Amino acid sequence: MRVIHDRDGETETLAATVDVADSFLARARGLMFRPSIPDDYALVFEFDDRKRRDVHMVFVPFDIDVLWLADDEVQAVETLSAWTGLGAGEAARLIELPTGTAADVGVGETVRVARRST
């Protein structure tokens, strides 16, 4: 899987190493207790419906960028600080990335999760 940013006819890969938090425990743990993440990494949270989604940084010792998406459209982008950051937005999908990765991503743009072709 890859996380891809589409803007103005240009395509940029934001992450080539992607994990999906697809269980209750994986969603609850998120990035907590990890010492760091690779530069090309993303953690994707998939949900069945669009609603307010909160993100906290308790036990996450590094800053991250967070994207809140609905139908691949960016609803919010925020950089959260290690340990104390809090963020919220409407979303059916959340993507957590290394800080600075989403610096060029804006609200209303498209970010999608693409499966690798075999």
LINRA-V29858 format. One line per field, one symbol per residue. phi: phi as a letter, one per 30 degrees, with the letter a starting at -180 (. if undefined). burial: + if it has 16 or more other C-alpha atoms within 10 Angstrom, else -. A space follows every 50 residues. Layout:
phi: ???
burial: ???
//
This chain:
phi: .bcbccahicbbddaccbccdcbedddddhceiddabddccbccccbdbc adbcbbcdicdbdbcbccbbhicdcabbccdeicdbbaadacbcbcbeej dcecccejdcbbccdddc
burial: -+++++------++++-+--+--------+++-------+++++++---- -----++-++++++++++++-+++++++++++--+-+++++++++++++- ++--++---++++-----
//
